[in-house]
């Protein structure tokens, strides 16, 4: 059916921001449209002032859909494309189409029949989720038009109350409202994601279980991924009922969200197994089974360092699974690394592997620092030299000599490593510090 051009109807109340829309879409009245500006990658960014394109979807047996001459706010013609069915519309729905004028009476081919009066609109909204849509309905059928807006159209128009001025303004308004709705939705989604991220950060980073222990705890965590909350590094500290303090730090290879999730799973499994009484080789063997079951790829592995500190605080058991040895500092002695001669393989590399437990003497007063390799693999200056374990030991010795302890020591260590690297570190960094005073 052709679209006639009779009298004008009042613009809907939703056109309250129309002046702003006209300025955004067509620029100042009488002014030239803005040119497209090239991006840095060579592609073209389309400004609001580019020529608008309307896609009309209407079943016209005569083959000649009559749409009045349309002009944007700058007096430039609005391009019009016509489609007589949804198949043809899908072919014509390219990225340069700004708005769709849809006849709600258009039949939609659905197997088994469909009594939904807005089935064609829902189909188009699914087909073109980023495009503005104007619904065209019969005169006096305001209820159907309002329902179309509720479903997702930006506005509705009566077939026999259409003229060029009304349609031009409705197009500009619909495009601007779609942009506004999209921006508002993205802002709302961003807020929800931020709230979820804060809840995840609180829930996934561990809370040490050290009630009844005389040990002091401090930790520092920096994910390597930009704007991420968690990386593949993980740590935890718990005190069991016999007074033993168990500490762990680990690193899943890779830096993506899958690795971060696997790290959280391993940490939770470690805490549950530790509180259940497992330790040393038996605990690490069970963790390897968890990793093998949960990893997305057979090439994924994780390094791990576990320490169990006796109730008297003077000695500890140490297990290393492909992980750097902890650093220990005592009064009157230079900080040094604990022995790592019996370092076992990383979890997930060798089926049936074993991880020997080494007994180490700590003494009456000490500081024990567990860390991931992100702390030692940063570069030193502009060259290819890396800090390494020796460089880290020297750095911590100096910082201890300056009187730094606890949180202040970890903060200074991570900040200095970043400065030596010349900026943000590429790898995740996790550091845990346990102190025992005399």
C-alpha positions, 0 to 999 in steps of 0.5 A, a space after each residue: 500500500 502506498 504511503 499518502 501525504 495528508 495533514 500533519 499530526 502533533 509531534 509525540 510528547 517524547 520529542 521534548 529533546 528535539 532541538 538537541 537532536 536536530 543540532 546533533 544530527 544535522 548541525 546548525 540550520 543552514 550550516 554544512 554537514 560535518 565531514 567524516 574524520 579518519 581514525 588513527 587506524 585509517 578507518 572513518 569515524 562517522 559524525 552525527 552530521 553525515 547524511 541520514 539514511 532511512 530504510 522503509 519496510 512496507 508491503 507495496 503491491 504496486 511496487 512504488 512506496 510513496 515517501 515524501 521528500 525528506 530533509 535533515 535539519 541542515 536542508 540536506 536530503 535524507 536518503 530513502 531505501 525501500 524493501 517490500 519484505 523482511 528478506 529484502 530488508 535484511 539485504 539492504 540493512 547495512 551499517 549506513 542505515 540510521 533509521 527504519 520505518 516499519 509498516 506493522 501490517 507487514 506479514 512475517 513468515 513464521 512456521 505454524 502461524 503467529 497471532 502476535 500483532 507485533 511479530 514483525 516489529 519484534 523480528 526487525 528489532 532482533 534483526 537490527 538491534 542497533 538501529 532506530 525504528 519508527 512504527 507505522 500503523 493505521 490511523 486511530 490505532 494509538 494503542 498498537 503504536 504505544 505497544 510498539 514503543 513499549 516493545 522497543 520502537 523509538 516512536 510510532 506514526 499514523 499512516 494517514 497523518 504523515 507529511 515530510 516535516 513530521 517524518 523528517 523530525 521523527 527520523 531525527 528524533 528516533 535516531 537521537 533517542 536510540 543513541 541516548 538509550 544506547 549510551 544510557 544502557 551502557 552507562 547503567 551496565 558499566 555501573 552494574 559491572 563496577 558494583 559486581 567487580 567490587 563484590 567479586 574483589 571482596 569475595 574472591 581475594 582471601 581473608 586470612 584465618 589467623 585468629 589465635 596466632 601471634 604472627 602478623 600478616 600483610 599482602 600485596 596484589 597487582 594483576 597484570 591485565 589492564 583494569 582487571 581485579 584478579 590475575 592468575 596469581 593466588 595466595 592464602 593463609 589459615 591457622 588450623 586447630 592444632 595451632 599450625 599456620 599454613 601459608 600458600 602462594 601460587 601462579 597459574 600460567 597465563 593472564 586471562 580471566 580463565 586463569 584468574 578463575 582457575 587460581 581462585 578454584 585452586 586457592 579455595 581447594 587448598 584452604 578446604 584441604 588444609 583445614 581438612 588436615 592434608 599437608 605436603 605431598 598429599 595436599 599438592 597431589 590432590 591440588 594437581 587432580 583439581 587443576 587437571 580436572 578444571 583447566 581448559 587446556 592440557 598445557 595449563 599448569 600452576 606453580 605453588 609454594 606452601 609453608 606450614 609453620 609449627 605452633 611454636 613459630 620456630 620451624 616450618 615445613 616447605 614444599 615447592 612445586 616449580 615456584 621460587 623459594 621464599 625469602 626469610 629475614 632475621 635480626 642481625 642477619 642478611 635476608 636470604 632465600 630458603 633452600 630450594 634444592 628439592 623443588 618439585 615440578 609445577 602442578 599439571 606437568 607430570 602425572 604422579 609427581 611427588 613434592 618433598 617437604 623440607 624442614 627449615 629452622 626459622 628461629 625466635 624472630 623472623 620475617 618470611 616473604 612469599 612471592 610470585 615471579 612477577 616480582 622478579 621478572 620485571 626489567 631493570 632499565 631499558 635493557 633486557 636485564 631482569 631483576 631476578 631473585 638476587 636483585 630482589 634479595 638485595 632490594 629487600 635487604 636495603 629496604 629492611 635496613 631502612 626500617 621498612 616492615 609489614 605493609 610498608 615493606 611490600 608497598 615499597 618493594 612492588 613500587 620499586 620493581 615497577 619503577 625499575 621496569 619503567 612502568 606497569 609490570 606485564 605479569 601479575 604480582 602477589 606478595 605475602 609477608 608473615 612476621 614473628 616478633 620476639 
